[in-house]
């Protein structure tokens, strides 16, 4: 079969003019990658393995402070004191001295249980890694957002006064609350709470796992922390190698000096 092309020269030229010419494919994304490479993995694992209670804090407790703690439950806030008293009530028949000793022990336990809450309030020490610093920052944000949500809820339930309403059938009178905020303001508060809930979910899921934004921030800080830790280990290793080489140089200089002395004596002998 013979195929005859009846396309005119002008039509061919038109098609050529309409053909797109690729002159470039754009530039690569400049978005940094926070992937933990095999080289960084041991450092990242070491950071993740740190017990939250071992993260450095801005304040330092004196050595052995727990052993010498004699604080009693009477010095605790009401909520913590009630928890200690509940444990003391379960001791049964004990002597006053034994009860006093347990009071000190349970008080110490109550204070220790608040360490994480204290860390959220006061932050972490300057030696803490960026990863652990970000953990505390996220926890503080969730705490602050939750407190703001509760504050707005209190506004919605605040009663300015009570009006009396009479049932037209039974003639019974009942008190009807008149809320402090107007209906329009209540809508605005509800909208604020919706936004707060959305922001909390970005940081913390309902099941207690990290939200999308929190995961992203922690992934970035883990990479930063692992990189810093790797650089520090490299510095330490480099210093150790320099110390080793220095010892070799000193040893070589000492041997050379001894060899020169021996050679000098032999020259004089011969």
Secondary structure, 3 states (H helix, E strand, C coil): CCCCCCCCHHHHHHHHHHCCCCCCCCCCCCCCCCCCCHHHHHHHHHHHCCCHHHCCCCCCCCCCCCCCCCCCHHHCCHHHHHHHHHHHCCCCCCCHHHHHHHHHHHHHHHHHHCHHHHHHHHCCCCCCCHHHHHHHHHHHHHHHHHHHHHHHHHHHHCEEEEEEEECCCCCCEEEEEEECCCHHHHHHHHHHHHHHHHHHHHHECCCCCECHHHHHHHHHHHHHHHHHHHHHHHHHHHHHHHHHHHHHHHHHHHHHHHHHHHHHHHHHHC
